[in-house]
Amino acid sequence: MTPRQTPQIDYRAVFQALPAMVALMTPELVYADVNEEFVRQSGRSHGQLIGRHLFEVFPDNPNDPGATGMRNLEASLLRVLATGERDTMALQRYDVESLERPGHWEKRYWSPINAPVLDRDGRVALVLHRVEEVTELIRARGRHDGRERDAHGRTSVLEAELYSRAHELQEVNERLRRAHAREREVALALQDAMLPAPRPMGHHRSAVRYRPATGALNVCGDWYDLVELPDDRTMVAVGDVVGHGLTAAGVMGQLRSALSAASRVAPGPAQALEVLGLYARSVDGAESTTVVTASIDWNSHILTYSSAGHPPPALLRGDGTVEFLDQATDPPLGARPEHAARPQASAAFGDGDTLVLYTDGLVERRNEDIDVGLARLARTLAGHLTTDPEQLADILLFDLLPPRGATDDTALVVIRL
């Protein structure tokens, strides 16, 4: 029996045969290619489209002071370029100038969808602009509504009503986006104010980073902290509050401050987390928060740590091996109905070792086992054994976060021991 052969597909032929209008545009919004249906429906030839800027070919109708088609389309395309995500637009009225009758603008209705085409590095290389031309559909509904005697008037009324509703929907969407963007700015400013800058730790070097999710309208509740303790010790912690926006940022601030205070008086990280767990019961939105904290004893060269459901810290040894500190892991805050003592473990470290604490945005990916992300982190660390913490922090973000940007916030602390 002859094995079934996979047919060779001519994707350019498929592109040209698509029944909908489809165009490919560069990130500069210049036409790179169009299919035959786009040429037919737009009334423009390939030569009048390819290599020209979108709004040079299709400007707004200058006779309509309320025209918003160009502005709305540009905003959608820029969102795709910024986020790498598809954007579906509301019904648009976007008039087109007749080439046969210069100065005469034809009233047209379009339903556009814009989608990213990514390169091998995950960056937006092209934007696929697909359009359904629905002008005749709208007019047909007006002609066949059972009132033929005033079909022209009914058609005009229906067109105006549909355009008005689409315009209102577009405005509502824009207001929501602006409101979410303002909330994001406030939450980021709040997080920036509450997250401390790295403090000098003698001759020990450290670096901290916080990266909000790319394209997200809300930030999350990730945090980090470094606290100088008596007897030449340092507490370092990272945590992740469930939720988004100002609420999560507010909860994050309360928990970070509470853990910072508890670490100053508790005998060890486990006891500090126990105090934090009790406090979290009185804070709405603190349930299921994950956090890991470690105490660095610079005299004895001992790390003592405890984790509440958080990804394990990574300890890069001087020989290039990476040890994940996962011997004291317990459920997240509020996961148990009754209070219970938390586990604690220790690990020795040598001069020149590197400790890395992070939130799950650095290593977790959708549809991927967490072990894959941890292995990726270990490989990157092993390849930068002597890199300065500041440079290493940037390398970790560059190597481990998706090229299109992370879908979750990321907090990161790197300490050279």
C-alpha positions as CSV (number, residue, x, y, z in Angstrom):
1,M,0.0,0.0,0.0
2,T,1.3,3.4,-0.9
3,P,1.6,5.7,2.1
4,R,-0.7,8.6,2.0
5,Q,1.2,11.7,0.9
6,T,0.6,15.0,2.4
7,P,-0.4,17.4,-0.4
8,Q,1.8,20.4,-1.0
9,I,-0.2,23.5,-0.3
10,D,0.3,26.6,-2.4
11,Y,-0.4,29.1,0.4
12,R,-0.2,32.1,-2.0
13,A,-2.9,30.6,-4.1
14,V,-5.0,30.0,-1.0
15,F,-4.4,33.7,0.0
16,Q,-5.6,34.9,-3.4
17,A,-8.6,32.6,-3.4
18,L,-9.9,33.7,0.0
19,P,-13.5,34.9,-0.4
20,A,-13.0,37.8,2.1
21,M,-11.0,40.9,1.6
22,V,-7.5,40.3,3.1
23,A,-4.5,42.5,3.2
24,L,-1.0,42.1,4.7
25,M,0.5,45.3,6.2
26,T,3.9,46.0,7.6
27,P,4.3,47.4,11.1
28,E,4.5,50.9,9.4
29,L,1.0,50.2,8.0
30,V,2.2,50.0,4.4
31,Y,0.5,47.4,2.2
32,A,2.8,44.4,1.6
33,D,0.2,42.2,-0.2
34,V,-3.5,42.0,-0.9
35,N,-5.7,39.3,-2.3
36,E,-7.9,39.5,-5.4
37,E,-11.1,40.1,-3.4
38,F,-9.5,43.1,-1.7
39,V,-8.7,44.6,-5.1
40,R,-12.2,43.9,-6.4
41,Q,-14.1,45.3,-3.3
42,S,-11.8,48.3,-2.7
43,G,-11.8,49.4,-6.3
44,R,-8.0,49.8,-6.2
45,S,-5.4,48.0,-8.3
46,H,-2.4,46.1,-6.9
47,G,-0.2,49.0,-8.1
48,Q,-2.4,51.5,-6.2
49,L,-2.1,49.5,-3.0
50,I,1.3,47.7,-2.6
51,G,4.0,49.8,-1.1
52,R,1.7,52.6,-0.1
53,H,0.5,53.7,3.4
54,L,-2.9,52.5,4.4
55,F,-4.3,56.0,5.1
56,E,-2.7,57.5,2.0
57,V,-4.9,55.1,0.0
58,F,-8.0,55.3,2.2
59,P,-8.2,58.6,4.1
60,D,-11.4,59.7,5.9
61,N,-14.1,61.4,3.9
62,P,-13.2,65.1,4.2
63,N,-16.9,66.0,3.6
64,D,-17.9,64.2,6.8
65,P,-16.7,66.1,9.9
66,G,-17.8,63.2,12.1
67,A,-15.9,60.5,10.2
68,T,-14.0,58.2,12.6
69,G,-13.2,55.2,10.4
70,M,-9.5,56.1,10.0
71,R,-9.0,56.9,13.7
72,N,-10.7,53.7,14.8
73,L,-8.8,51.5,12.3
74,E,-5.5,53.0,13.2
75,A,-6.1,52.4,17.0
76,S,-7.0,48.8,16.3
77,L,-3.9,48.2,14.2
78,L,-1.6,49.8,16.8
79,R,-3.1,47.6,19.5
80,V,-2.2,44.5,17.5
81,L,1.3,45.8,17.0
82,A,1.7,46.6,20.7
83,T,0.1,43.4,22.1
84,G,0.6,40.8,19.5
85,E,-3.1,39.9,19.9
86,R,-6.0,39.8,17.5
87,D,-8.4,42.8,17.6
88,T,-12.0,42.6,16.3
89,M,-13.6,45.9,15.5
90,A,-17.2,47.0,15.7
91,L,-19.1,47.7,12.5
92,Q,-17.5,50.7,10.8
93,R,-18.7,53.3,8.3
94,Y,-15.7,54.1,6.2
95,D,-16.4,56.0,3.0
96,V,-14.3,55.4,-0.1
97,E,-13.6,57.9,-2.9
98,S,-14.6,56.9,-6.4
99,L,-11.7,56.7,-8.8
100,E,-14.0,57.3,-11.7
101,R,-15.6,60.4,-10.0
102,P,-12.9,62.2,-8.0
103,G,-14.4,64.0,-5.1
104,H,-17.4,61.7,-4.9
105,W,-17.4,59.5,-1.8
106,E,-19.3,56.2,-1.7
107,K,-20.9,55.3,1.6
108,R,-19.5,51.9,2.8
109,Y,-19.9,49.7,5.8
110,W,-17.1,47.3,6.9
111,S,-16.6,44.7,9.6
112,P,-12.8,44.4,10.1
113,I,-10.6,42.0,12.1
114,N,-6.9,42.6,12.5
115,A,-4.5,39.8,13.5
116,P,-0.7,39.6,14.1
117,V,1.6,37.5,11.9
118,L,4.7,36.7,14.1
119,D,8.2,36.0,13.1
120,R,10.4,33.2,14.6
121,D,11.3,35.4,17.5
122,G,7.6,36.0,18.3
123,R,7.6,39.7,17.2
124,V,4.8,41.1,15.0
125,A,6.3,41.0,11.4
126,L,3.0,41.8,9.6
127,V,-0.6,42.6,10.4
128,L,-3.3,40.6,8.6
129,H,-6.2,42.9,7.9
130,R,-9.4,41.0,7.0
131,V,-12.5,42.9,6.1
132,E,-16.1,41.9,5.4
133,E,-17.9,44.4,3.2
134,V,-21.5,44.6,4.5
135,T,-22.9,47.7,2.8
136,E,-25.3,45.7,0.6
137,L,-26.5,43.6,3.5
138,I,-27.5,46.7,5.4
139,R,-29.2,48.1,2.4
140,A,-31.0,44.9,1.6
141,R,-32.4,44.7,5.1
142,G,-33.9,48.1,4.5
143,R,-35.4,47.1,1.1
144,H,-37.0,43.9,2.4
145,D,-38.5,45.0,5.6
146,G,-42.1,44.7,4.3
147,R,-42.5,48.3,3.5
148,E,-41.5,48.6,-0.2
149,R,-43.4,51.8,-0.7
150,D,-40.8,53.8,1.2
151,A,-37.9,51.5,0.7
152,H,-35.4,54.3,0.1
153,G,-36.3,56.1,3.2
154,R,-36.4,53.0,5.3
155,T,-33.0,52.0,4.0
156,S,-31.5,55.3,4.9
157,V,-33.0,55.2,8.4
158,L,-31.7,51.6,8.9
159,E,-28.2,52.6,7.7
160,A,-28.2,55.6,10.0
161,E,-29.4,53.5,13.0
162,L,-26.9,50.8,12.5
163,Y,-24.0,53.2,12.0
164,S,-25.2,55.1,15.1
165,R,-25.2,51.9,17.2
166,A,-21.8,50.8,15.9
167,H,-20.4,54.3,16.6
168,E,-21.8,54.1,20.2
169,L,-20.3,50.7,20.7
170,Q,-16.9,51.9,19.4
171,E,-17.0,54.8,21.8
172,V,-17.9,52.6,24.8
173,N,-15.0,50.3,23.9
174,E,-12.6,53.2,23.8
175,R,-13.9,54.6,27.1
176,L,-13.4,51.2,28.7
177,R,-9.9,50.9,27.3
178,R,-9.0,54.3,28.6
179,A,-10.4,53.6,32.0
180,H,-8.5,50.3,32.2
181,A,-5.3,52.1,31.0
182,R,-5.7,54.7,33.8
183,E,-6.2,51.9,36.4
184,R,-3.1,50.2,35.1
185,E,-1.1,53.4,35.4
186,V,-2.3,53.9,39.0
187,A,-1.6,50.3,40.0
188,L,1.9,50.4,38.5
189,A,2.6,53.7,40.3
190,L,1.3,52.2,43.5
191,Q,3.5,49.1,43.0
192,D,6.5,51.2,42.2
193,A,6.1,53.2,45.3
194,M,5.7,50.2,47.5
195,L,8.5,48.0,46.1
196,P,11.8,48.9,47.6
197,A,15.0,49.7,45.7
198,P,17.8,47.3,46.4
199,R,19.9,48.4,49.4
200,P,23.7,47.9,49.7
201,M,24.5,44.6,51.5
202,G,28.1,45.2,52.4
203,H,30.2,43.9,49.5
204,H,27.4,41.7,48.3
205,R,25.7,42.7,45.1
206,S,22.0,42.3,44.3
207,A,19.5,43.3,41.6
208,V,15.7,43.5,41.5
209,R,13.3,43.6,38.6
210,Y,9.5,44.0,38.2
211,R,8.0,43.5,34.8
212,P,4.2,43.9,34.3
213,A,2.5,41.6,31.8
214,T,2.8,42.9,28.2
215,G,-0.5,44.1,26.7
216,A,-2.5,43.4,29.9
217,L,-4.9,46.1,31.0
218,N,-4.4,45.1,34.6
219,V,-1.3,44.5,36.6
220,C,-1.1,41.8,39.2
221,G,0.1,41.6,42.8
222,D,3.7,40.4,42.5
223,W,6.2,41.8,45.0
224,Y,9.8,41.4,46.3
225,D,11.5,42.6,49.5
226,L,14.9,42.7,51.0
227,V,15.3,43.4,54.8
228,E,18.6,43.8,56.8
229,L,18.3,41.8,60.0
230,P,20.5,41.8,63.1
231,D,23.6,39.5,63.4
232,D,24.6,40.2,59.8
233,R,21.6,38.5,58.2
234,T,19.4,39.5,55.3
235,M,15.8,38.5,54.6
236,V,14.7,38.2,51.0
237,A,11.2,37.4,49.8
238,V,9.0,37.3,46.7
239,G,5.3,36.9,46.6
240,D,2.3,36.8,44.3
241,V,-1.2,37.9,45.1
242,V,-4.1,36.3,43.2
243,G,-6.1,38.9,41.2
244,H,-5.5,42.0,39.2
245,G,-5.5,45.8,39.3
246,L,-5.7,48.2,42.2
247,T,-7.2,45.6,44.5
248,A,-4.3,43.2,44.1
249,A,-1.8,46.0,44.3
250,G,-3.3,47.1,47.6
251,V,-3.3,43.6,49.1
252,M,0.3,43.2,47.9
253,G,1.3,46.3,49.8
254,Q,-0.3,45.1,53.0
255,L,1.2,41.6,52.8
256,R,4.7,42.9,51.9
257,S,4.7,45.2,54.9
258,A,3.4,42.6,57.2
259,L,6.0,40.1,56.2
260,S,8.7,42.7,56.4
261,A,7.7,43.4,60.0
262,A,7.3,39.8,61.0
263,S,10.7,38.9,59.6
264,R,12.4,41.4,62.0
265,V,11.0,39.6,65.1
266,A,10.4,36.0,64.1
267,P,13.2,33.5,64.8
268,G,13.1,32.2,61.2
269,P,11.3,32.3,57.8
270,A,8.8,29.6,58.7
271,Q,7.6,31.5,61.8
272,A,7.4,34.7,59.7
273,L,5.2,33.0,57.2
274,E,3.0,31.7,60.0
275,V,2.5,35.2,61.3
276,L,1.8,36.4,57.7
277,G,-0.8,33.6,57.2
278,L,-2.7,34.6,60.4
279,Y,-2.6,38.2,59.3
280,A,-3.8,37.3,55.7
281,R,-7.0,35.9,57.2
282,S,-8.1,39.5,58.0
283,V,-7.2,40.8,54.5
284,D,-9.8,40.5,51.8
285,G,-8.2,39.1,48.6
286,A,-5.2,37.7,50.4
287,E,-6.3,34.1,50.1
288,S,-4.2,31.8,47.9
289,T,-1.3,34.2,47.9
290,T,2.0,32.4,47.3
291,V,5.2,33.6,48.9
292,V,8.7,32.3,49.6
293,T,11.2,33.9,52.1
294,A,14.8,33.1,52.9
295,S,17.2,34.3,55.5
296,I,20.8,34.7,54.5
297,D,23.3,34.3,57.3
298,W,26.5,35.9,56.0
299,N,28.6,34.6,58.9
300,S,27.7,30.9,58.8
301,H,27.0,30.8,55.0
302,I,23.6,29.2,55.6
303,L,20.4,29.9,53.8
304,T,17.2,29.2,55.7
305,Y,14.0,29.2,53.7
306,S,10.3,28.5,53.8
307,S,7.7,28.5,51.0
308,A,3.9,29.0,50.9
309,G,3.0,27.4,47.6
310,H,5.6,29.4,45.6
311,P,8.1,28.3,42.9
312,P,11.4,27.3,44.5
313,P,14.3,29.7,44.7
314,A,17.3,28.7,42.5
315,L,20.8,28.5,44.0
316,L,23.5,28.6,41.4
317,R,26.7,26.9,42.7
318,G,30.2,27.9,41.9
319,D,30.6,24.7,39.8
320,G,27.7,25.6,37.5
321,T,25.1,23.3,39.0
322,V,21.7,24.7,40.0
323,E,19.9,23.5,43.1
324,F,16.2,24.4,43.5
325,L,15.3,25.0,47.2
326,D,12.2,22.9,47.4
327,Q,12.5,21.1,50.7
328,A,10.2,23.4,52.7
329,T,7.1,23.9,50.6
330,D,3.6,24.3,52.1
331,P,0.2,25.4,50.7
332,P,-0.4,29.1,49.9
333,L,-1.8,31.5,52.4
334,G,-5.3,30.8,53.6
335,A,-5.4,27.3,51.9
336,R,-5.8,25.5,55.3
337,P,-8.9,26.0,57.5
338,E,-6.8,25.7,60.6
339,H,-3.5,27.2,61.6
340,A,-0.5,24.9,61.3
341,A,3.3,25.3,61.7
342,R,5.1,25.8,58.4
343,P,8.2,23.8,57.3
344,Q,11.7,25.2,57.1
345,A,14.9,24.0,55.5
346,S,18.5,25.1,55.2
347,A,21.2,24.9,52.6
348,A,24.9,25.9,52.8
349,F,26.3,28.3,50.2
350,G,29.8,29.3,49.2
351,D,31.3,32.6,48.2
352,G,30.3,33.5,44.7
353,D,27.2,31.4,44.6
354,T,24.0,33.2,43.3
355,L,20.5,33.1,44.8
356,V,17.6,33.8,42.5
357,L,14.0,34.3,43.7
358,Y,11.2,34.9,41.2
359,T,7.4,34.8,40.7
360,D,5.8,32.3,38.3
361,G,5.6,34.7,35.4
362,L,9.3,34.0,34.8
363,V,8.9,30.2,34.4
364,E,5.3,29.2,33.7
365,R,3.8,29.0,30.3
366,R,0.3,27.9,29.2
367,N,0.1,24.2,28.2
368,E,3.6,23.6,29.5
369,D,4.7,21.6,32.6
370,I,6.4,23.8,35.2
371,D,9.4,21.5,35.1
372,V,10.1,22.7,31.6
373,G,10.3,26.3,32.8
374,L,12.5,25.4,35.7
375,A,14.9,23.5,33.4
376,R,15.0,26.6,31.1
377,L,15.9,28.8,34.1
378,A,18.6,26.3,35.2
379,R,20.2,26.3,31.8
380,T,20.3,30.1,31.6
381,L,21.8,30.4,35.1
382,A,24.5,27.7,34.4
383,G,25.5,29.6,31.3
384,H,26.2,32.9,33.2
385,L,28.2,31.7,36.2
386,T,30.1,34.9,36.9
387,T,27.8,37.4,35.4
388,D,27.1,40.5,37.5
389,P,23.6,40.4,39.2
390,E,22.4,43.5,37.3
391,Q,23.3,42.0,34.0
392,L,22.1,38.5,35.0
393,A,18.7,39.9,35.9
394,D,18.3,41.4,32.5
395,I,19.5,38.2,30.8
396,L,17.0,36.1,32.7
397,L,14.1,38.4,31.6
398,F,15.3,38.5,28.0
399,D,15.9,34.7,27.8
400,L,12.9,33.4,29.8
401,L,10.1,35.8,29.1
402,P,8.2,35.2,25.8
403,P,9.3,37.4,22.9
404,R,5.8,38.7,22.6
405,G,5.8,39.6,26.3
406,A,4.7,37.8,29.4
407,T,1.1,37.1,30.1
408,D,1.7,37.4,33.8
409,D,3.7,39.8,35.9
410,T,7.2,38.9,37.0
411,A,9.1,39.9,40.1
412,L,12.8,38.9,40.3
413,V,15.6,39.1,42.9
414,V,19.2,38.1,42.1
415,I,21.8,38.1,44.9
416,R,25.5,37.2,44.6
417,L,26.4,35.4,47.8
